[in-house]
Amino acid sequence: MQDEMAIHMGRGLRSILHGFTSIEQLGEFGMPLDRNKSFSILLNTFIEGIHAVMLNQPET
């Protein structure tokens, strides 16, 4: 099950990276906020989610 979860997590990270960079390349971040801070918050939130999921996984 952990191998399967790793694939899901990898897909999630890839989607985050692709989506954020695509929006940035298109110049679609209209608000004058620091994009690097937004990206950092996004990644940290994803990582915290991974930790939460892994803590709730039954040990095999």
C-alpha positions as CSV (number, residue, x, y, z in Angstrom):
1,M,0.0,0.0,0.0
2,Q,2.9,2.4,0.7
3,D,4.1,2.0,-2.9
4,E,0.6,2.9,-4.2
5,M,0.5,5.9,-1.8
6,A,3.9,7.1,-3.0
7,I,2.5,7.1,-6.6
8,H,-0.5,9.2,-5.5
9,M,1.7,11.6,-3.6
10,G,4.0,11.9,-6.6
11,R,1.1,12.7,-8.9
12,G,-0.1,15.3,-6.5
13,L,3.3,17.0,-6.3
14,R,3.6,16.9,-10.1
15,S,0.2,18.4,-10.5
16,I,1.0,21.2,-8.0
17,L,4.3,22.0,-9.8
18,H,2.8,21.9,-13.3
19,G,-0.3,24.0,-12.3
20,F,1.7,26.6,-10.5
21,T,4.4,27.0,-13.1
22,S,1.8,27.1,-15.9
23,I,-0.2,29.8,-14.2
24,E,3.0,31.7,-13.6
25,Q,4.2,31.4,-17.2
26,L,0.9,32.7,-18.5
27,G,1.2,35.7,-16.2
28,E,-2.2,34.8,-14.6
29,F,-1.2,35.7,-11.0
30,G,-3.0,39.0,-11.0
31,M,-2.6,40.0,-7.4
32,P,0.6,41.9,-6.4
33,L,1.6,39.2,-3.8
34,D,4.9,37.4,-3.6
35,R,4.6,34.4,-5.8
36,N,7.6,32.7,-4.0
37,K,5.8,33.0,-0.7
38,S,2.6,31.5,-2.3
39,F,4.6,28.6,-3.7
40,S,6.3,28.0,-0.4
41,I,3.0,28.0,1.5
42,L,1.5,25.6,-1.2
43,L,4.4,23.1,-0.9
44,N,4.5,23.3,2.9
45,T,0.8,22.6,3.0
46,F,1.2,19.6,0.7
47,I,4.1,18.3,2.8
48,E,2.1,18.7,6.0
49,G,-0.7,16.8,4.3
50,I,1.7,13.9,3.5
51,H,2.8,13.8,7.1
52,A,-0.9,13.7,8.3
53,V,-1.7,10.9,5.8
54,M,1.3,8.8,6.8
55,L,0.6,9.2,10.5
56,N,-2.9,7.7,9.8
57,Q,-1.7,4.8,7.7
58,P,-1.8,1.4,9.3
59,E,1.6,-0.2,9.7
60,T,2.3,-3.2,7.5
